[in-house]
Amino acid sequence: MNPSKKKKNPASRGVRSAPSLKSAATSKKGKSKINAAEALKREKNGLEVINDIPNYIRDGWESIPANERDRLKWVGVFYRKQTPGAFMMRLRMSSGFSNSEQFRAIAEISEAHGPGFVDLTTRQQIQLRGFTIENVQHIWNRLEEVGLGSLQTGFDNIRGVIGCPVAGLTPNELFDASHVGREFTKLFVGNKEFTDIPRKFNVGITGCLDNCTHTASQDIALTPAVKEIEGEKINGFNVAVGGKMGSGGYTLAQPLDVFITPKEASVLCADITLIFRDHGPRTARNKSRLAFLIADWGVEKFRKELESRRHRKQPLLTAGKEARGKNRTDHTGIFSQKQPDLNYIGLVVPVGRITTTQLFEVARIADAYGNGDIRLTQGQNLIITNVPDAKIGDLTAEPLLQELRYDPSEVMRGMVSCTGIDYCHFSLIETKERAMEAIRHLEAKLGNHTKPLTIHWSGCPNGCGNHAAADIGLLGKKVKINGVVTDAVDVFLKGDAGANPKIAPKLLENVPCDDLPQVLEGLVPYLSRRFF
């Protein structure tokens, strides 16, 4: 029986056709050569791959034409060159909001169809691994039951909207901005107006005052601000555009000199995205991000174009007063919520990889000690929320918290790693095992005699590990040493993507990964003395 006939495909739920508006890619004519990605999009809209899934399920993964494998990313299904026939699926979770019911479903899927673990990402999402194309519909059906989906989580789409993982809970926020991320997500998911943009598009929306969100590296960054309007102080966002990590390196998002209220923010984000769709560069893949359009036009021209698209042509307000401070937190540990007698507990998931058994346990603990809510962080960690004061002692005594600690060493707390070469064909080196090796070495040699710092691994220049925004950033590469090709890293120092962003300068080149734990052993104490 064809699995696709059992139940409506959740990946296609809510898909909306685009009006007559055409993107730059589909409206330009002529014989000029276009890259393969643009050719793929001109053939048909990416979301239409949904119609091909039943055939692939019936005929097996080898029936998927090589040039069609990238199109699967529009529905969040990723062919992996390292594991032919074993796919990855990326789940969308705005601001990292999840719950115990979803965690159980994810654990069941991984247990039945995957390798027994999943990966948490730096965009507060979860990646399922190792399933066959024949099980895609079964997985979608189970995800739909718990309110999850994978639509538009890859390729040239708006990726998961990041934000403060404890929005609505932390007392140190200007306001809860999580609803803005959800509203924007509803505007574009399943909407063909937004499925033919030049490249991937990253959005960060936060009202947190503690710089927990990597806003400076986002194509759109909405950050907390206050503006006096007609004698009244209004809470809202300042807007910055054109940040990125890959495509030539870290570029800081530029202030647009715009203040927007939460009520209007999601539509503003949509307008910015559609400017990118209509005018963004499409010739070279490595120069097709919004940052390059900003560099070409300048901020003033971009702002004027945005203003021209405003409803009823209302003028944009100039920027408000920045509300964020200098403090930075990752929300790891035990914190009092703004709600009386309740707490949230941030747990470290070493290098973001969590087993099926741990997923089930997290779900159980979230129900037993909280209200079932679970949040994911940009540090690849998780948070249990709404824990009463009286239950804190019993929760911290749970065996799971010896594995996923609320009180980790500082090097464990700040370690982030991209997927690495095992599952990503862009990566040049293995990252997660290397990162754990470095953690074990540093804990043995330095113990807790360090101050808080972040160490981020990216296996390639795409920068998925956000290495250029870390205290210590490690960028993987291959080098020849004495004629032997060796895994190595370049080392970057003291980057930041918060209220005072800074691109990390390169400190060391071509450090062999086998020597890296010892190099870090000397570097970490220096950073603790010099910068903190």
PyMOL commands that set and color helices and strands:
alter all, ss='L'
color gray80, all
select helices_A, chain A and resi 3-5+10-12+24-27+36-43+46-59+61-63+66-68+70-75+94-96+100-113+133-145+178-188+192-194+262-279+285-287+290-297+299-308+311-313+350-352+356-369+389-396+399-402+410-413+432-446+467-469+513-531
alter helices_A, ss='H'
color red, helices_A
select strands_A, chain A and resi 77-78+87-91+97-99+117-120+126-131+203-205+220-229+232-241+254-260+321-322+333-336+342-347+353-355+373-376+382-388+415-417+455-458+472-481+484-493+506-512
alter strands_A, ss='S'
color yellow, strands_A
deselect
rebuild
show_as cartoon
